[in-house]
Amino acid sequence: MEKLVQLLIRKVYFYYQDKHYSQLKKQPLFNDELIKILNSTIKDPILFFDGFEISLSNDIYGGKFTREREIWENFFLAEHHIYLNKHFLFNLLGYQNQNPSTKLFDFAKLIETIAHEVAHCLITDLYQTKEEHGETHQKITNELEEYLWSLSLVKEWEIKIYALQK
């Protein structure tokens, strides 16, 4: 289950990152040399799914924290750690009927939460801003959520989850 969530997190992150950089490359000032430089500087994000945890803060559905890692002298990369509330796991395993609060953590909310948390990572990495829940964040979250729902993997997982719940 955790590997599937990690896969979705990375897949949706790369989808948006690729789209963002491909739009940059279409700008009139970009030439072949600048595109080569851009391609050589794009690195894999440092993304971790830290599992399902008990949420003790205001982040009822999930959250993330970012830690700056110094790679070279005065050169830092953001390391993102995303976690989800344990009630998502209970729901995915079919225990939603035993705990009334778990009904808030359905599959649709899981997809929305993944999109929401990855949007925070993308804003930090691509826009170098700490915007929490502004217009850019909402726009990216909506786009990521739409992309996730378009994936056959998500559609198949949803069918299996609802079959398990019957």
PyMOL commands that set and color helices and strands:
alter all, ss='L'
color gray80, all
select helices_A, chain A and resi 2-25+32-41+86-92+100-104+107-127+135-150+152-165
alter helices_A, ss='H'
color red, helices_A
select strands_A, chain A and resi 46-53+62-72+75-85
alter strands_A, ss='S'
color yellow, strands_A
deselect
rebuild
show_as cartoon
